[in-house]
Amino acid sequence: MAYVLFLCVIQGAGECLPISSSAHLYFLSLFGGYPPTTRDVEVALHLGSLIAICTFLWQPLWRMVDGTIRSAVTFRMTSGFGTAFIVVLATLPSVFVGFLVKRYFELPQTVFGIGIVSIIFGALLLLAERIGSQEKSKVTLSDAFIIGVAQVLAFIPGASRLGSCLTAARFLGIQRWQATQFSFLLAIPTILGAVVLTGIDVAQAGKLSELLPLWPAVVLTFVISLLVLKGLKWYVMRYSYNTFAVYRIILGIFLTYLAYMKL
């Protein structure tokens, strides 16, 4: 029970902060003496985060749905359809690369590798915050595609999906909250795809019935994720992402040191 609680906390915070949930889950399994997460648990954790993000962003999501329907009926461009279009466009690189990663290869997870990746991506976010302006209040078509390409980097173990998107957006000069909101809009189809694909694996393994007892993990991850999202919005409206960048660098140095000590 304590293990599942830790997983819910790490997933809820890690998925909604630019710190890499997968790196922290791996860290927990490696140094906490816990086994790696199973496929059914992964489905439950990601489902909880997905529902939380959809709940948190229900207003822009509704505008996207409403705008798309209006555009389909009137054959006129709406802002909601425009947002939906660029979200789909930005998701395509992850769909393509995700298919290749799942079908042909998977990057190995090592303490040293995750440590180095954490340092690099933390430094990049710190640099983006230093030189990125706050000029753009909207994400353009070209911005969306670049951010979508950056999201592909999340397939590297230890690289944060949210952190990759935010770093690219801040380099492009997009305002912090707009960059954060768009990054979470991109997370919805990405996490949904992960839930569906992992769910298929669970079903093919004949373990679909094992998902039902995990509903408390879904609820707990949802609550934690929603609280983190609300806190993150409050923070981003007032401060920069430097704190998270520095944390990732320190974490990376610590992991690299641990890997060195094991040589």
Buried (B, 14 or more C-beta within 10 A) or exposed (E): EEBBEBBBBBBBBBBBBBBBBBBBBBBBBBEEEBEEBBBBBBBBBBBBBBBBBBEBBEEBBEBBEEBBEBBEEEEEEBEBBBBBBBBBBBBEBBBEBBEEBBEEEEEEBBBBBBBBBBBBBBBBBBBBBEEBEBEBEEBEEEBBBBBBBBBBBBBBBBBBBBBBBBBBBBBBBBBBBBBBBBBBBBBBBBBBBBBEBBBEBBEEEEEBEBBEEBEBBBBBBBBBBBBBBEEBBEBBEEEBBEEBBBBBBEBBBBBBEBBEEEE
